[in-house]
Amino acid sequence: MKFLFDLFPILVFFGVYFATGDLYTATGVAIAATALQVAFSWLRWRKVEMMLWISFALIAVLGGATLLLHDKTFILWKPTALYWAFALVLGVGKLWKGRDLIRVVMGQQLSLPEPIWGRVTWAFVAFFAAMGVLNLYVAYSFSEAGWVKFKTFGTLGLTLAFMVGIGLMLSRHLQDEDVETKPLTEEK
């Protein structure tokens, strides 16, 4: 359910775009859908995750500029701005504070050796930076409809592939706390 909740504005954007063929209408609806997502999150859980706030701020500002100035450039840059914001936050957190923010998020569920958390953080930084560049390439090299399809399905597929790759990498390094604390016994 969380996955579908996170995808809600993107799916609404895609649906409205292909129903109307109008990027401006789809952008307005995406702004409203993200605002509803923030409101629902607050009413349901009494908190709004930082990533949702960042996403809402970017869609409100860049989507709003798209509507106000009637210029598609701003909404085309929105995914890149979001990806680069994530890369920047993760990279600055690691370099400036020495913190692996991925560990902050995932550390409760995973027990990994210390150096692995750094590799995971830098993998996410590289992925988000590359996704930002890829979005700009698609936005300026393909049709508007092609960009919308990429934004909806291409980025989703690439993100899932990246997460599977991260999962495979992490599976080699997971530390089983029970194995470390229990002595092995020999069966007779």
LINTABEL-V505733 format. One record per backbone hydrogen bond with DSSP energy under -1.0 kcal/mol. NH is the residue of the N-H (numbers start at 1). CO is the residue of the C=O. E is the energy in kcal/mol with one decimal. If there is no record, write none. Layout:
# LINTABEL-V505733
nh-><NH/NH>
co-><CO/CO>
e-><E/E>
This chain:
# LINTABEL-V505733
nh-><5/6/7/8/11/12/13/14/15/16/17/18/19/20/21/26/27/28/29/30/31/32/33/34/35/36/37/38/39/40/41/42/43/44/45/46/53/54/55/56/57/58/59/60/61/62/63/64/65/66/67/68/69/71/76/77/81/82/83/84/85/86/87/88/89/90/91/92/93/94/95/96/97/99/101/104/105/106/107/109/110/117/119/120/121/122/123/124/125/126/127/128/129/130/131/132/133/134/135/136/137/138/139/140/141/142/147/148/149/150/151/152/153/154/155/157/158/159/160/161/162/163/164/165/166/167/168/169/170/171/173/174/175/180/181/182>
co-><1/2/3/4/7/8/9/10/11/12/13/14/15/16/17/22/23/24/25/26/27/28/29/30/31/32/33/34/35/36/37/38/39/40/41/42/49/50/51/52/53/54/55/56/57/58/59/60/61/62/63/64/65/66/72/73/77/78/79/80/81/82/83/84/85/86/87/88/89/90/91/92/92/93/99/100/101/102/103/106/106/113/115/116/117/118/119/120/121/122/123/124/125/126/127/128/129/130/131/132/133/134/135/136/137/138/143/144/145/146/147/148/149/149/150/153/154/155/156/157/158/159/160/161/162/163/164/165/166/167/170/170/111/176/177/178>
e-><-2.7/-2.6/-1.6/-1.0/-2.7/-2.4/-2.5/-2.6/-2.8/-2.8/-2.5/-2.6/-1.4/-2.5/-3.6/-2.1/-2.1/-2.3/-2.4/-2.2/-2.2/-2.1/-2.9/-2.3/-2.2/-2.4/-2.1/-2.3/-2.4/-3.0/-2.4/-2.3/-2.7/-2.9/-2.6/-1.6/-2.0/-2.6/-2.4/-2.8/-2.8/-2.4/-2.6/-2.6/-2.6/-2.7/-1.1/-1.2/-2.3/-2.0/-2.3/-3.1/-2.6/-1.1/-2.2/-1.6/-2.8/-2.3/-2.9/-3.0/-2.0/-2.2/-2.5/-2.6/-2.6/-2.5/-2.8/-3.0/-2.2/-1.8/-2.9/-2.9/-1.0/-2.6/-1.0/-1.5/-1.7/-3.2/-3.0/-1.2/-1.7/-1.0/-1.6/-2.5/-2.4/-2.5/-2.1/-2.3/-2.3/-2.5/-2.5/-2.8/-2.4/-2.6/-2.6/-1.9/-1.8/-2.9/-2.4/-1.7/-2.3/-2.6/-2.9/-2.0/-1.2/-1.8/-2.4/-2.3/-2.3/-2.4/-3.2/-2.0/-3.3/-1.1/-2.7/-2.7/-2.7/-2.3/-2.5/-2.5/-2.4/-2.5/-2.3/-2.3/-2.7/-2.6/-2.5/-2.4/-2.9/-2.1/-1.5/-1.1/-2.7/-1.7/-1.4/-2.0>
